Amino acid sequence: MVITQPLPVVETRGPGLQQNIAATFGLPENFADMPREALPADMVLERLDLKMLKMAPEVTEWHCIRADHAAMAETGQWSDLLDCLRFADQSRAAATGGKRVATLISRGARSALATAIDLKDWPAAEAEIARFETVFETHPDDYAAAHLLAQAHLDLAWAKRLVSTGATLSRDLWKETTAHVARAEDVVSLFDPIEEMSPILAATRYQLVRGIEGGRTLCRDWYEDWCDLDPTDADIHAIHAQHLLPHWFGTLANFDREAKQAASMTAAQTGNAAYAVFYMAAAEILGDFPPGMDVIQFLSGLADFQAATGCQYRANLVANIMVELMEGFAIDGASKSYELGLTRAALSDLLWNRLTEIHLSAWRDGATGVVFAINQIFGPAILRGARIGVRGTGLAAIMPEDRAVA
């Protein structure tokens, strides 16, 4: 696992800050304060000589894995499917982009249930639950079958609670969903995730915290168990972070402390990646980053998050997040000039050294976000006549005579 060096930690915000950033990333000394002309979008896009894809190839791979195993479930190939699930789980196999293959196989096996839930076809969903009960009866000693059954019960329980029409659940619906959670707990309790060395089983046990007594306490213990089993899986941190928001078991005041603790737990494997994942996951729920973020640690975490896979899927996600940060800091004005300079330097590092293709689906504003990023880093070079293409592991500004420019 490649861990990137952290971004420069600057003890003061005095005149030496820009020089320190510039020296680290090979930028002009006044880089943070250099004006960035907003070049027309068509001009910027016309100068790009690199792949621009609507969908990330990594996401397409995930869809294929799910579809393959959905077909196996549909045709009743349960013994082979369970073998695949156990093997992927035990080997911690990861698809490109870092997504765990076991998770994708499990979702594929539960595709028919997911479809029924999306359609709110509750009889069809209950029929799928019955099918998983039969699979488990046929494979009572297989923790993979137990996982599928328990996870199916939880899928249906959470879905029914989300679609309840009133502010509170009806007595009958509460009783019904509680029965699903209880059945999931009974099944999961037959196996110990630590003894089985099973991250996928630990994941299902963790998700019980939403519906059982003592979930507030258990979520931290079970998160640590899950994390110990597979500390490089970013999804573990993302799911736990969402449970540490106010609508579940946490507070905004303590969120940064929890994020720092997560990063400390997995620092040897993934540096500060967990810290960044915590904030990214929280932003998905809240619509913005929680207050109290340590910008230097967050930017370092974004670099570690991308370096963990080295893939273009994550490179695009990270670039988009940096653009969103920069836009926010720019709106805040002079009070955030320090943070703006750090983020622009980090975006430069990413574009120059890590990004080689554009995945539009990863950018909140699509091509608009891409144009903003290119303008920020390569705008001056484009004005001098450069085209932006791939050189080595990143982008470079290339003059017509094929001479890379800064």
WOQUIFEN-V234727 format. One record per helix or strand. SS is the DSSP state (A for helix, B for strand). FROM is the first residue (numbers start at 0). TO is the last residue. If there is no record, write none. Layout:
BEGIN
ss-><SS | SS>
from-><FROM | FROM>
to-><TO | TO>
END
This chain:
BEGIN
ss-><A | A | A | B | B | A | A | B | B | A | A | A | A | A | A | A | A | A | A | A | A | A | A | B | A | A | B | B | B>
from-><15 | 30 | 40 | 47 | 50 | 56 | 77 | 93 | 99 | 100 | 110 | 121 | 142 | 170 | 192 | 198 | 214 | 233 | 251 | 266 | 272 | 294 | 311 | 356 | 359 | 366 | 386 | 393 | 403>
to-><24 | 32 | 45 | 48 | 52 | 73 | 90 | 93 | 99 | 108 | 117 | 137 | 161 | 187 | 195 | 209 | 228 | 242 | 264 | 269 | 285 | 306 | 352 | 358 | 361 | 382 | 390 | 397 | 404>
END
